[in-house]
Amino acid sequence: MKTARKKVVQVFMQEPFDKASYQMAVQGSNTLHQQQMEMRVNIMADMAQYLSPKERKQLARLIMQRRGR
């Protein structure tokens, strides 16, 4: 993801500005982000089936704390 973001910034700063290249770089970054989110969702769903309600609640709290950093 870090590499994809760097590419977006590099394309954005190029002279002359190439709108199509910028949009392609952003789309690539968005696609990668979406794939990563789908993997996380699948992992969470797989894990959740083995956790107790109390453990799921604790995990949810940890996730929300991390998001608020």
FIMI-766033 format. One record per residue (C-alpha): residue in three letters; y, z, x. Coordinates in steps of 0.5 Angstrom, whole numbers. Layout:
! FIMI-766033
- aa, v, w, u
- ala, Y, Z, X
...
This chain:
! FIMI-766033
- aa, v, w, u
- met, 0, 0, 0
- lys, 5, 2, 6
- thr, 4, -5, 9
- ala, 5, -9, 2
- arg, 11, -5, 1
- lys, 14, -7, 8
- lys, 12, -14, 7
- val, 17, -14, 1
- val, 22, -11, 5
- gln, 21, -16, 10
- val, 21, -22, 5
- phe, 28, -19, 2
- met, 31, -18, 8
- gln, 30, -25, 11
- glu, 35, -30, 11
- pro, 36, -35, 7
- phe, 33, -31, 1
- asp, 27, -34, -2
- lys, 27, -31, -9
- ala, 20, -34, -10
- ser, 17, -31, -3
- tyr, 20, -24, -6
- gln, 17, -25, -12
- met, 10, -27, -9
- ala, 11, -21, -5
- val, 13, -16, -10
- gln, 7, -19, -15
- gly, 2, -17, -9
- ser, 4, -10, -8
- asn, 4, -9, -16
- thr, -3, -12, -16
- leu, -5, -7, -10
- his, -2, -1, -14
- gln, -6, -3, -20
- gln, -12, -4, -17
- gln, -11, 3, -13
- met, -10, 6, -20
- glu, -16, 3, -23
- met, -20, 6, -18
- arg, -17, 13, -18
- val, -18, 13, -26
- asn, -25, 11, -25
- ile, -26, 16, -20
- met, -23, 22, -24
- ala, -27, 19, -30
- asp, -34, 20, -26
- met, -32, 27, -23
- ala, -30, 29, -30
- gln, -37, 29, -33
- tyr, -39, 34, -28
- leu, -34, 39, -29
- ser, -33, 45, -34
- pro, -27, 45, -38
- lys, -24, 50, -34
- glu, -25, 46, -28
- arg, -22, 40, -31
- lys, -16, 44, -33
- gln, -15, 46, -26
- leu, -16, 39, -23
- ala, -11, 37, -28
- arg, -6, 42, -26
- leu, -7, 40, -19
- ile, -5, 33, -20
- met, 1, 35, -24
- gln, 3, 39, -19
- arg, 2, 34, -14
- arg, 6, 29, -18
- gly, 12, 33, -18
- arg, 13, 34, -11
